[in-house]
Each structure stands twice: as C-alpha cells, then as structure tokens.
Amino acid sequence: MGIRIHDVAARAGVSVATASRALSGQRGVRAENREKVLLAARELDYEPNSLAAALRSRTTHTVGMLVPRISNPFFATLVEAVENRLQLGRRSLLLTSSHYDPEAEQSQVRALLDRRVDALVMIPCHRERSIEVMTTAAARVPVVQLDLRVNGFAGTWVGVDGEAGIAAVVHHLAGRGVTRTAFVGAEPTDSSSQERLDAYRRLAGGSVLLGDFSRDWGKEAAGRLLEAGSLPEGIVCGNDTIALGMLAELARRGVRVPEDVRVTGFDDIPYAELGQPSLTTVRQPQEQMAAEAVRVLAARLAGEEAPAQRIAISPSLVVRASG
C-alpha cells in the first residue's frame, strides 16, 4: 500500500496530526518535532497524497490552459511563458488543446474542471461559438482570456493591440516606397484574424486572400498571387507561419525578396529570424502577456474583486531582411 502518514508519524515519534501539520508547513509545531517529521519522511521516501490534500484544502494549486493548437509555435511559446509565471507562484499548469473545434473545446474544458483546477487561462478557438464554454467555465472558476477573445463574453482579456501592429507594418512598407500591397490571412473565425483583416482593410485596402494560419496556405497564396499576374510590391501576412510558407514558395519560383516583393509577418515566432530571408514581423510581447494574465488570475484567487478588463499591450515592429 506504500508509505502512509501514519508510518511517518510512528517513525518520528509524534501524533498523526503533528506529522500532518509539519509536512504541510502549518504553524503550531515545535521546531524539534518538525525536524523529526521531515527526517522521517525523507528516510521513508514518503510522497504525500496531493489529491487528498486538495480535497481538504479545496485548492489544487493548478491552473488549466486551453489553446487552439499546441503545435502552433506562437501558442507553444506563450504556454511556456504562462507556465514559468505560474511556477513563480508555486502553481502548476495543466494544458490541453481544442484543435480549433468548439465541440472539442467544450469537452476539454469539462475535463480540466473535473480535475479541479483553480482557474483557467483560455485561448478560445472561435470568436462567437466559444461563448457557451467560456460562460460555463467562468461560473465555476476564475477565467482570463489570453490572446484571443469571444464576442459578448464579459470577462477579462489580455492580448496585443492587433490594429497597432498592422498599422506599424503598413506604415513601414509605405516608408520603403511600397504603394500596392496585398493581405494574406486566415478566415476571420477568431478575434485575431478578424482584427488584423479589419485593420488592413481600413489602413491599406489592397487585395485580400483568406485561408488559415498555416505554412501550406502561405505557399498556396503565393501561387495564387503569381498566377493572377503582376505581384504587389508588398505582401502583409496575417501571421509568421503564413509568411514563412510565402517566402518558401516565392523562392522556389525564383521571386526575389525583398527586391521583387516585400513580405511581412505577425507574431515574431522563434523561426521568424531563420526565414530565407529573415522575416520582418510584428512582435507580440509574450512574456508580458503571460505576466498580466497570471497577475489577473492570482488576484482573483486571492479574493480580490475587480471589474473585467481589456488589457491591450502594444506590439513592436521587428525589421529584418524580408521587408
């Protein structure tokens, strides 16, 4: 059956109650007895039952996080930043993915809640269809939306000012003498794709091609632009993954970047500077985003009541060879 706390107490020569208080760091235990208990626990290789402790304290010191796709480099980096911040507060992370499927999203959130997470960091996969799962989750635990947000959900959101990012790209290209641009993005099913598309249309108004946030779509879009006739002078991509696919296909077809056309991305994923050529892009400050999201949750878990906030962090333009 393994080593139990009764065995630790017997080895240390103290009561079970004293052993329990000593192991959980509670007050009211003499230093001499605390040392005996800790020594006995080490000698017996005792591992406390964290689930039982959670049931007693009604907290698991875990936070659930749901992302649309773990394999997306941007989300992977953001998850790591959130986990690092949580660990500073002695909390653990439970991670799952919706695969951009609202039904899977509901199932995964139920699974996280069944595991008694204390709070949720949500990157909702759909700007409209995720409203039900967000509302259900927020009725049970503190929830913060990170990066993406749901229309009509009255909860805190932490992300970047997407319009400011697109504006930085458009103004940068104009400064390089670019007058004709095209936008290659994703169908606006989530808030970021919608915001970036709307910003481009307001600020530039060139041709628009929409698919998904993938490298394959970037390659396909490059082919479509080439087959349509003359290339625009600048191609504004909705994220770095699209842009990297775009660069690969343009190079394969003998199009020179930036001599023949300039290409920009959005996110500044780790692979952006490894592009051929290196990618001019908009950097999302993921460490700051993670810090704000965890700060909001920590305040809620500490009992602080505050109105929902919209925390839009300013992105920055990173100029490299492609643009």
ZICORQUI-V31785 format. One record per pair of residues at least 12 apart in sequence whose ideal C-beta (glycine too) atoms are under 7 Angstrom apart, sorted by sequence separation. I is the first residue (numbers start at 0). J is the second residue. If there is no record, write none. Layout:
[[I:J] [I:J]]
This chain:
[[21:33] [66:78] [95:107] [121:133] [142:154] [143:155] [144:156] [145:157] [146:158] [184:196] [208:220] [145:158] [267:280] [4:18] [22:36] [64:78] [143:157] [182:196] [264:278] [266:280] [267:281] [4:19] [17:32] [21:36] [95:110] [121:136] [208:223] [265:280] [267:282] [21:37] [78:94] [95:111] [133:149] [246:262] [263:279] [264:280] [265:281] [267:283] [64:81] [119:136] [137:154] [182:199] [245:262] [263:280] [266:283] [18:36] [22:40] [93:111] [134:152] [13:32] [130:149] [133:152] [217:236] [291:310] [104:124] [129:149] [242:262] [256:276] [93:114] [119:140] [121:142] [123:144] [130:151] [133:154] [242:263] [13:35] [118:140] [130:152] [242:264] [12:35] [13:36] [62:85] [93:116] [101:124] [117:140] [118:141] [119:142] [120:143] [121:144] [122:145] [126:149] [127:150] [180:203] [182:205] [186:209] [217:240] [11:35] [100:124] [101:125] [108:132] [112:136] [116:140] [118:142] [121:145] [122:146] [123:147] [126:150] [181:205] [185:209] [217:241] [221:245] [288:312] [11:36] [22:47] [99:124] [104:129] [120:145] [122:147] [123:148] [180:205] [181:206] [182:207] [183:208] [184:209] [185:210] [186:211] [212:237] [216:241] [217:242] [220:245] [239:264] [250:275] [287:312] [123:149] [179:205] [185:211] [205:231] [212:238] [214:240] [217:243] [218:244] [222:248] [234:260] [236:262] [238:264] [239:265] [69:96] [97:124] [101:128] [105:132] [112:139] [181:208] [185:212] [213:240] [217:244] [221:248] [225:252] [233:260] [236:263] [238:265] [239:266] [243:270] [11:39] [62:90] [64:92] [68:96] [101:129] [104:132] [108:136] [112:140] [212:240] [216:244] [217:245] [221:249] [232:260] [233:261] [234:262] [235:263] [236:264] [237:265] [238:266] [239:267] [246:274] [284:312] [7:36] [10:39] [60:89] [61:90] [67:96] [212:241] [214:243] [215:244] [218:247] [230:259] [231:260] [232:261] [236:265] [239:268] [246:275] [60:90] [61:91] [62:92] [63:93] [64:94] [65:95] [66:96] [67:97] [68:98] [161:191] [165:195] [214:244] [218:248] [230:260] [284:314] [60:91] [68:99] [239:270] [243:274] [283:314] [7:39] [10:42] [61:93] [65:97] [67:99] [162:194] [166:198] [239:271] [282:314] [7:40] [10:43] [161:194] [165:198] [169:202] [281:314] [282:315] [161:195] [165:199] [169:203] [183:217] [243:278] [281:316] [282:317] [7:43] [162:198] [166:202] [199:235] [242:278] [6:43] [161:198] [165:202] [183:220] [280:317] [7:45] [279:317] [65:104] [81:120] [239:278] [279:318] [279:319] [2:43] [239:280] [278:319] [2:44] [65:107] [147:189] [148:190] [195:237] [277:319] [279:321] [2:45] [65:108] [147:190] [181:224] [277:320] [278:321] [279:322] [147:191] [276:320] [277:321] [146:191] [192:237] [276:321] [272:319] [274:321] [63:111] [74:122] [181:231] [267:317] [180:231] [183:234] [179:231] [180:232] [185:237] [63:116] [179:232] [180:233] [181:234] [182:235] [183:236] [184:237] [62:116] [65:119] [178:232] [180:234] [183:237] [61:116] [62:117] [67:122] [177:232] [180:235] [59:115] [61:117] [62:118] [63:119] [64:120] [65:121] [66:122] [177:233] [59:116] [60:117] [62:119] [65:122] [67:124] [59:117] [62:120] [183:241] [263:321] [58:117] [262:321] [263:322] [261:321] [262:322] [172:233] [261:322] [53:115] [126:188] [183:245] [125:188] [126:189] [257:320] [125:189] [126:190] [257:321] [124:189] [256:321] [257:322] [169:235] [126:193] [168:235] [77:146] [195:265] [246:321] [177:261] [175:261] [172:261] [168:263] [164:265] [168:281] [167:281] [164:281] [159:283] [158:288] [157:288] [157:291] [157:292] [157:295] [155:295] [146:288] [145:288] [171:316] [145:292] [171:318] [168:316] [143:292] [167:316] [163:313] [164:314] [172:322] [160:311] [163:314] [171:322] [143:295] [155:307] [159:311] [160:312] [143:296] [154:307] [155:308] [156:309] [157:310] [158:311] [159:312] [160:313] [153:307] [156:310] [160:314] [141:296] [159:314] [141:299] [141:300] [120:292] [118:296] [118:299] [118:300] [117:300] [76:268] [73:266] [76:269] [73:268] [72:268] [72:269] [72:270] [80:285] [84:289] [80:286] [84:290] [77:285] [81:289] [85:293] [76:285] [80:289] [84:293] [88:297] [77:288] [81:292] [77:289] [81:293] [62:296]]
